[in-house]
């Protein structure tokens, strides 16, 4: 039980760090690299599935992917960008912070439930799949919006 409590504390600290970093990032211009590197870096986590302890049923993985895709919608909806001085910035959103906090609570509640049916390494694997399935579509939409705004900014610069 002590390990479960400690892991929850670590998850909360990690989530608060993500919120802080996200709010701080909105002060500087974004770029394609800043948008695309997180999912590329995170994709290396799939190497965990080399270890047999992390193998899960395909139906569980499919459900984790589906939940991740569904949870990406609020992230997409609360991530807005704007052009200022020819640079593209992420707009601060109170809704984004609320979404992250709700996702944190949901993760903590689901973690206790899921852990009753699969091992701790399998639980970690399922939450990784869920997180990646949430992050990837969100970042793809952000990148497409970034490209659209970049083209608009270039067009405006040509006209001025």
PyMOL commands that set and color helices and strands:
alter all, ss='L'
color gray80, all
select helices_A, chain A and resi 2-25+32-50+52-54+58-77+94-114+120-159
alter helices_A, ss='H'
color red, helices_A
select strands_A, chain A and resi 80-84+87-91
alter strands_A, ss='S'
color yellow, strands_A
deselect
rebuild
show_as cartoon
